[in-house]
């Protein structure tokens, strides 16, 4: 029998199909989901992976067996599921493994209003109950639930367009790399004219064919190798910018008109600035490894920056608690109060398009004002003894001062800082360094890596 502790992660379910995640597991999770959330109705959606429809059907079987009606929104990006959960006020489940390879699939779950379900907010209970149901079938409810299909793509696109008006911007040429993921389905609906009137955008599509085997490159735009094609195409066609979406299209990565990557921290600061115009003095959440430019700029624009641990369940909880208008992470996850505090890469992309198209400068100049420091990017090291290496770092920098909100953060007095976090799922330590100059960044990076890899 599958040990669900192996595939139920901090924020979602993620495993290989069919040995770890199969119809039996999905059915048990569906039943447990209804029991834990108390759902009388729920909504489900799925990505383009070949295993997704069967897993959805099994989940729905488990859910209806416990008396819940299931609204099947079918194919869509993860943020469409959040839209469905928010607009219909229903708990939801999204079947996707995001950027993981083809053999994986997963389930992201939320309560009504797109409120996240993580280990501390119901996921551990769902895991334990589903484990019981794998061993002993749950007793069926007195009433069997029903399954109904509902196409929400146009409604989702229409809602996003009410949040950012692109109709009056100057005409922009935009290369979009969907990585054979769900961006190939959602971009034509939101930014194109597949569902709604055309916008002043000339979309140059790349890899829009839905293919869960990811034949062109992995659908993870944070890896530099995966945006090489996008960078080349932007330069080739003279585009104003390029957008790259991950597999389930909840993250968006941006490159400028030169084909150069724009740091997610700069996008966070840009979008925060726009949101603070709408709601002066509002709170903006950022995780602790975005650039220090983000809280600086938020303060300068009259907002209140609040630091959070890395991870969507932490960010969403912090946003709800503070009624924050916006939140951003180094991983290109962007969260909006106007979107039920959920993350949507598409809405962040629309803010970038609106900012760029509302003035005449190229994107490289526009984001230049939001870029103040030199960052290392995330550097992963395979480490057998994560706790031991963190302890060694703690001892080495005790005199400087160590912050342990999320992993281990050390701030030097000259503007340089680093953070080291242990991966939840792999024997890795993740290092991020930032400093005022390339030389200082390299000095801190090499010093810390020497300890991590000793």
C-alpha positions as CSV (number, residue, x, y, z in Angstrom):
1,X,0.0,0.0,0.0
2,X,1.2,3.5,-0.8
3,X,2.7,5.4,2.1
4,X,1.1,8.8,1.7
5,X,3.7,10.4,4.0
6,X,6.0,10.0,1.0
7,X,3.9,12.1,-1.4
8,X,2.0,14.6,0.8
9,X,4.4,17.5,1.0
10,X,4.2,20.8,2.9
11,X,1.7,22.4,0.5
12,X,0.3,19.7,-1.8
13,X,0.4,16.1,-2.9
14,X,3.2,15.3,-5.4
15,X,4.3,11.9,-6.6
16,X,5.1,9.6,-9.6
17,X,2.2,7.9,-11.5
18,X,1.1,5.2,-11.0
19,X,3.3,3.8,-8.2
20,X,2.8,6.7,-5.8
21,X,-0.2,8.5,-7.1
22,X,-3.0,6.5,-8.8
23,X,-6.7,6.2,-8.9
24,X,-6.9,4.4,-5.5
25,X,-4.9,7.2,-3.9
26,X,-6.9,10.0,-5.6
27,X,-10.2,8.3,-4.6
28,X,-9.1,8.1,-1.0
29,X,-7.9,11.7,-1.0
30,X,-11.2,12.8,-2.5
31,X,-13.1,11.2,0.3
32,X,-10.8,12.6,2.9
33,X,-11.0,16.0,1.4
34,X,-14.7,16.1,1.7
35,X,-14.6,14.8,5.3
36,X,-12.0,17.3,6.5
37,X,-13.4,20.4,4.7
38,X,-17.1,19.5,5.3
39,X,-17.7,20.3,1.7
40,X,-21.2,19.8,0.3
41,X,-19.9,21.0,-3.1
42,X,-16.4,21.3,-4.5
43,X,-14.7,22.2,-7.7
44,X,-11.9,20.4,-9.5
45,X,-9.6,21.2,-12.5
46,X,-6.6,19.6,-14.1
47,X,-3.5,20.3,-16.3
48,X,-2.5,18.7,-19.6
49,X,-0.8,15.6,-18.2
50,X,-2.2,12.4,-19.6
51,X,-2.8,11.0,-16.1
52,X,-4.8,14.0,-14.9
53,X,-8.3,13.1,-16.2
54,X,-8.3,9.7,-14.6
55,X,-7.1,11.0,-11.3
56,X,-9.8,13.7,-11.4
57,X,-12.4,11.1,-12.1
58,X,-11.2,8.9,-9.1
59,X,-11.1,12.0,-6.8
60,X,-14.6,12.9,-7.8
61,X,-15.7,9.3,-7.1
62,X,-14.3,9.5,-3.6
63,X,-15.9,13.0,-3.0
64,X,-19.3,12.1,-4.3
65,X,-19.2,8.9,-2.3
66,X,-19.1,11.1,0.8
67,X,-22.1,13.1,-0.4
68,X,-20.4,16.1,-2.1
69,X,-21.4,17.4,-5.5
70,X,-18.4,18.0,-7.7
71,X,-18.1,20.8,-10.3
72,X,-15.5,19.7,-12.9
73,X,-14.0,22.8,-14.5
74,X,-11.9,20.5,-16.7
75,X,-8.7,21.7,-18.3
76,X,-7.1,24.9,-16.9
77,X,-4.2,26.6,-15.2
78,X,-3.9,26.4,-11.4
79,X,-5.0,30.0,-11.0
80,X,-8.2,29.2,-12.9
81,X,-9.0,26.7,-10.1
82,X,-8.3,29.5,-7.6
83,X,-10.7,31.7,-9.5
84,X,-13.3,28.9,-9.4
85,X,-12.9,28.4,-5.7
86,X,-13.1,32.1,-5.1
87,X,-15.9,33.1,-7.4
88,X,-18.1,30.0,-6.6
89,X,-17.1,30.0,-2.9
90,X,-16.2,26.3,-3.0
91,X,-13.3,24.2,-1.8
92,X,-11.2,23.1,-4.7
93,X,-8.6,20.6,-5.9
94,X,-6.2,21.2,-8.8
95,X,-4.5,18.2,-10.4
96,X,-1.0,19.2,-11.5
97,X,2.6,18.5,-10.8
98,X,3.5,22.0,-12.0
99,X,7.0,21.9,-13.5
100,X,7.9,18.4,-12.5
101,X,8.7,15.8,-15.2
102,X,6.1,13.9,-17.1
103,X,6.0,10.9,-14.8
104,X,4.7,13.1,-11.9
105,X,1.3,14.4,-11.0
106,X,-0.1,16.0,-7.9
107,X,-3.0,17.7,-6.1
108,X,-3.2,21.3,-4.8
109,X,-6.1,21.8,-2.5
110,X,-7.9,24.8,-1.0
111,X,-10.9,25.7,1.1
112,X,-13.7,27.9,-0.2
113,X,-12.5,31.3,-1.3
114,X,-9.1,29.8,-2.4
115,X,-7.9,29.6,1.2
116,X,-4.8,27.4,1.2
117,X,-4.6,23.9,2.7
118,X,-1.2,23.1,3.9
119,X,0.3,20.7,6.5
120,X,-0.9,22.8,9.4
121,X,-4.3,23.8,7.9
122,X,-5.8,20.4,7.1
123,X,-3.4,18.6,4.7
124,X,-2.0,16.4,7.5
125,X,-5.6,15.4,8.5
126,X,-6.4,14.7,4.8
127,X,-3.3,12.6,4.5
128,X,-4.0,10.5,7.7
129,X,-7.7,10.0,6.8
130,X,-6.9,9.0,3.2
131,X,-4.3,6.5,4.5
132,X,-7.1,4.9,6.6
133,X,-9.4,4.9,3.5
134,X,-6.7,3.1,1.5
135,X,-6.8,0.3,4.0
136,X,-10.5,0.3,4.7
137,X,-13.1,1.8,2.3
138,X,-15.0,4.7,4.0
139,X,-18.7,4.2,4.7
140,X,-20.7,5.8,1.9
141,X,-22.8,8.8,2.7
142,X,-26.6,8.5,2.8
143,X,-26.8,10.6,-0.4
144,X,-24.5,10.1,-3.3
145,X,-23.1,13.3,-4.8
146,X,-23.2,14.3,-8.5
147,X,-20.6,15.5,-11.0
148,X,-21.3,18.3,-13.4
149,X,-19.1,19.9,-16.0
150,X,-18.6,23.7,-16.2
151,X,-16.3,25.7,-18.5
152,X,-14.9,28.6,-16.6
153,X,-12.0,29.7,-18.9
154,X,-13.9,32.7,-20.4
155,X,-15.1,33.8,-16.9
156,X,-11.6,33.5,-15.5
157,X,-10.2,35.6,-18.4
158,X,-12.9,38.2,-18.1
159,X,-12.3,38.6,-14.4
160,X,-8.5,39.1,-14.9
161,X,-9.3,41.8,-17.5
162,X,-11.4,43.7,-14.9
163,X,-8.4,43.8,-12.6
164,X,-5.9,45.2,-15.1
165,X,-7.2,47.2,-18.1
166,X,-4.9,46.6,-21.1
167,X,-7.2,48.1,-23.7
168,X,-5.5,51.5,-23.8
169,X,-1.8,50.6,-23.8
170,X,0.5,51.2,-26.7
171,X,0.8,48.2,-29.0
172,X,3.3,45.6,-27.7
173,X,5.0,42.6,-29.3
174,X,5.1,39.8,-26.7
175,X,6.8,36.4,-27.1
176,X,5.2,33.8,-24.8
177,X,6.9,30.5,-24.1
178,X,4.2,28.2,-22.6
179,X,6.7,25.3,-22.3
180,X,3.9,22.9,-23.6
181,X,2.1,23.7,-20.4
182,X,-1.2,25.4,-19.4
183,X,-0.1,28.8,-20.6
184,X,-0.7,27.5,-24.1
185,X,-4.4,27.2,-23.1
186,X,-4.8,30.3,-20.9
187,X,-2.8,32.9,-22.8
188,X,-5.0,32.9,-25.9
189,X,-8.0,33.3,-23.7
190,X,-6.7,36.1,-21.5
191,X,-4.2,38.0,-23.7
192,X,-5.5,36.9,-27.1
193,X,-8.9,36.9,-28.7
194,X,-9.9,33.3,-28.2
195,X,-12.6,34.2,-25.7
196,X,-12.7,38.0,-25.5
197,X,-12.1,41.0,-27.8
198,X,-8.5,41.5,-29.0
199,X,-6.1,43.6,-27.0
200,X,-3.3,45.8,-28.4
201,X,-0.9,42.8,-28.1
202,X,0.9,40.9,-30.9
203,X,1.5,37.5,-29.3
204,X,4.4,35.4,-30.7
205,X,3.6,31.9,-29.4
206,X,6.2,29.3,-28.5
207,X,5.4,25.7,-27.5
208,X,1.7,26.3,-27.0
209,X,0.8,22.7,-27.8
210,X,-0.4,21.0,-24.6
211,X,2.0,18.1,-24.0
212,X,2.7,16.7,-20.6
213,X,5.9,15.0,-21.8
214,X,7.4,18.5,-22.2
215,X,9.2,17.7,-25.5
216,X,11.0,21.1,-25.8
217,X,12.2,21.9,-22.4
218,X,11.2,21.5,-18.7
219,X,8.4,23.9,-17.9
220,X,10.4,25.6,-15.1
221,X,11.4,29.1,-16.2
222,X,13.5,29.7,-13.1
223,X,16.1,27.4,-14.6
224,X,18.2,29.5,-17.0
225,X,18.4,26.7,-19.6
226,X,14.7,26.7,-19.9
227,X,14.4,30.3,-21.1
228,X,17.2,30.2,-23.7
229,X,14.7,29.7,-26.6
230,X,12.6,32.6,-25.3
231,X,15.6,34.9,-25.0
232,X,16.6,34.1,-28.6
233,X,13.1,34.5,-30.0
234,X,12.7,37.9,-28.3
235,X,15.9,39.1,-29.9
236,X,15.0,37.6,-33.3
237,X,11.6,39.2,-33.6
238,X,12.4,42.5,-31.9
239,X,9.8,41.9,-29.2
240,X,9.1,44.4,-26.4
241,X,9.4,41.6,-23.8
242,X,9.0,37.8,-23.3
243,X,6.9,35.8,-20.9
244,X,7.6,32.3,-19.7
245,X,5.0,30.2,-17.8
246,X,5.6,27.1,-15.8
247,X,3.7,23.9,-16.3
248,X,0.5,24.8,-14.5
249,X,0.9,28.5,-15.5
250,X,0.7,29.9,-11.9
251,X,4.2,31.3,-12.2
252,X,5.4,33.8,-14.8
253,X,9.0,34.8,-15.6
254,X,9.8,37.9,-17.6
255,X,12.7,38.8,-20.0
256,X,13.2,42.3,-21.3
257,X,13.6,43.5,-24.9
258,X,17.3,42.6,-25.0
259,X,16.4,39.0,-24.0
260,X,17.8,39.6,-20.5
261,X,16.0,38.0,-17.5
262,X,14.1,40.3,-15.2
263,X,14.5,39.3,-11.6
264,X,11.2,38.3,-9.9
265,X,12.2,40.7,-7.1
266,X,12.1,43.6,-9.6
267,X,8.7,42.4,-10.8
268,X,7.5,42.2,-7.2
269,X,8.6,45.8,-6.6
270,X,7.0,47.0,-9.9
271,X,3.7,45.3,-9.2
272,X,3.7,46.4,-5.5
273,X,4.2,50.0,-6.7
274,X,1.2,49.8,-9.0
275,X,-1.0,48.2,-6.2
276,X,0.0,50.9,-3.8
277,X,-1.3,53.5,-6.2
278,X,-4.7,51.9,-5.9
279,X,-4.5,51.4,-2.1
280,X,-2.0,53.9,-0.5
281,X,-0.5,52.8,2.7
282,X,-1.4,49.1,2.2
283,X,0.6,46.1,3.4
284,X,2.8,44.2,0.9
285,X,4.1,40.7,1.8
286,X,7.5,39.5,0.6
287,X,9.4,36.4,1.4
288,X,12.7,36.7,3.2
289,X,14.8,36.0,0.2
290,X,13.5,38.6,-2.3
291,X,15.9,41.5,-2.9
292,X,16.1,44.1,-0.1
293,X,15.1,46.6,-2.8
294,X,11.5,45.3,-2.4
295,X,10.9,46.4,1.2
296,X,12.9,49.6,0.6
297,X,10.7,50.6,-2.4
298,X,7.5,49.6,-0.7
299,X,8.4,51.9,2.2
300,X,9.4,54.7,-0.2
301,X,6.0,54.4,-1.9
302,X,4.2,54.7,1.4
303,X,3.4,51.0,1.9
304,X,4.1,48.6,4.8
305,X,6.4,45.7,3.9
306,X,5.9,42.5,5.9
307,X,8.4,39.6,5.7
308,X,7.2,36.0,5.5
309,X,8.6,32.6,5.3
310,X,9.0,31.1,1.8
311,X,5.9,29.1,0.5
312,X,2.4,29.9,-0.7
313,X,0.6,28.7,2.4
314,X,2.7,31.0,4.6
315,X,2.3,34.0,2.3
316,X,-1.4,33.5,1.8
317,X,-2.0,33.2,5.6
318,X,0.1,36.4,6.2
319,X,-1.8,38.2,3.5
320,X,-5.2,37.3,4.9
321,X,-4.1,38.3,8.4
322,X,-2.8,41.7,7.4
323,X,-5.2,42.3,4.5
324,X,-2.2,42.8,2.3
325,X,-2.8,44.2,-1.2
326,X,0.0,42.1,-2.8
327,X,2.7,39.6,-2.1
328,X,5.7,38.4,-4.1
329,X,8.3,35.6,-3.9
330,X,11.7,35.1,-5.5
331,X,10.3,32.1,-7.3
332,X,8.0,34.2,-9.4
333,X,4.8,33.5,-7.4
334,X,2.7,36.6,-7.1
335,X,-0.3,36.9,-4.8
336,X,-3.2,39.5,-5.0
337,X,-5.9,40.6,-2.6
338,X,-8.1,41.2,-5.6
339,X,-7.7,37.5,-6.4
340,X,-8.7,36.0,-3.1
341,X,-5.1,36.3,-1.8
342,X,-4.1,33.6,-4.3
343,X,-1.2,33.5,-6.7
344,X,-1.6,34.1,-10.4
345,X,1.3,34.5,-12.8
346,X,-1.1,35.8,-15.5
347,X,-2.2,38.8,-13.4
348,X,1.4,39.7,-12.6
349,X,2.2,39.5,-16.4
350,X,-0.8,41.8,-17.1
351,X,0.6,44.4,-14.6
352,X,4.0,44.3,-16.4
353,X,2.3,44.7,-19.8
354,X,0.2,47.6,-18.4
355,X,3.2,49.3,-16.8
356,X,5.3,48.9,-20.0
357,X,2.5,49.9,-22.4
358,X,1.5,52.9,-20.4
359,X,4.8,54.7,-21.1
360,X,7.4,54.8,-23.8
361,X,10.6,53.5,-22.3
362,X,11.8,49.9,-23.0
363,X,11.3,47.3,-20.2
364,X,15.0,47.3,-19.3
365,X,14.8,50.9,-18.4
366,X,11.5,50.6,-16.7
367,X,12.7,47.8,-14.3
368,X,16.1,49.5,-13.8
369,X,14.6,51.6,-11.0
370,X,13.5,48.5,-9.2
371,X,17.0,46.8,-9.3
372,X,19.5,48.0,-6.7
373,X,21.6,45.0,-5.7
374,X,23.5,42.1,-7.2
375,X,22.0,38.7,-6.4
376,X,23.5,35.2,-6.7
377,X,20.3,33.5,-7.6
378,X,19.4,30.2,-5.8
379,X,22.4,27.9,-5.5
380,X,21.6,24.3,-4.5
381,X,24.2,22.0,-2.8
382,X,23.6,18.3,-2.1
383,X,24.3,17.8,1.6
384,X,24.1,14.6,3.5
385,X,23.8,16.3,6.9
386,X,21.7,19.4,6.5
387,X,21.3,20.1,10.2
388,X,25.1,19.8,10.7
389,X,26.0,22.2,8.0
390,X,23.4,24.7,9.3
391,X,24.9,24.4,12.7
392,X,28.3,25.1,11.3
393,X,27.0,28.3,9.7
394,X,25.2,29.3,12.9
395,X,28.5,29.0,14.8
396,X,30.5,30.8,12.2
397,X,28.2,33.8,12.0
398,X,27.0,34.0,15.6
399,X,28.9,37.2,16.3
400,X,27.3,38.9,13.2
401,X,23.8,37.8,14.2
402,X,21.6,35.0,12.9
403,X,17.9,35.2,12.0
404,X,16.1,31.8,11.9
405,X,12.7,32.7,10.6
406,X,13.1,30.4,7.6
407,X,16.4,28.6,7.5
408,X,19.3,30.8,8.5
409,X,19.7,34.4,7.4
410,X,22.8,36.6,8.1
411,X,22.8,40.3,7.4
412,X,26.1,42.2,7.3
413,X,26.3,45.9,8.0
414,X,27.3,46.8,4.4
415,X,24.1,45.8,2.7
416,X,25.2,42.2,2.0
417,X,23.2,39.3,3.3
418,X,22.6,35.6,2.7
419,X,20.0,32.9,3.5
420,X,20.4,29.2,3.6
421,X,17.4,26.9,3.7
422,X,17.0,23.1,3.7
423,X,14.8,21.6,1.0
424,X,11.7,19.9,2.3
425,X,11.9,17.2,-0.3
426,X,15.5,16.6,-1.3
427,X,18.9,16.5,0.5
428,X,19.7,20.0,-0.6
429,X,20.7,23.3,1.1
430,X,19.5,26.3,-0.9
431,X,21.7,29.5,-0.8
432,X,20.7,33.0,-1.8
433,X,23.2,35.9,-1.5
434,X,22.7,39.6,-2.2
435,X,25.2,42.5,-2.0
436,X,25.8,46.0,-3.3
437,X,28.5,44.9,-5.7
438,X,29.3,41.8,-7.8
439,X,32.6,41.5,-5.9
440,X,31.0,41.6,-2.5
441,X,28.3,39.1,-3.6
442,X,31.0,36.7,-4.8
443,X,33.0,37.0,-1.6
444,X,30.0,36.2,0.6
445,X,28.8,33.4,-1.7
446,X,32.2,31.6,-1.8
447,X,32.7,31.9,1.9
448,X,29.3,30.4,2.7
449,X,29.6,27.7,0.1
450,X,32.9,26.6,1.5
451,X,31.1,25.9,4.8
452,X,28.0,24.3,3.3
453,X,30.1,22.0,1.1
454,X,32.8,21.2,3.6
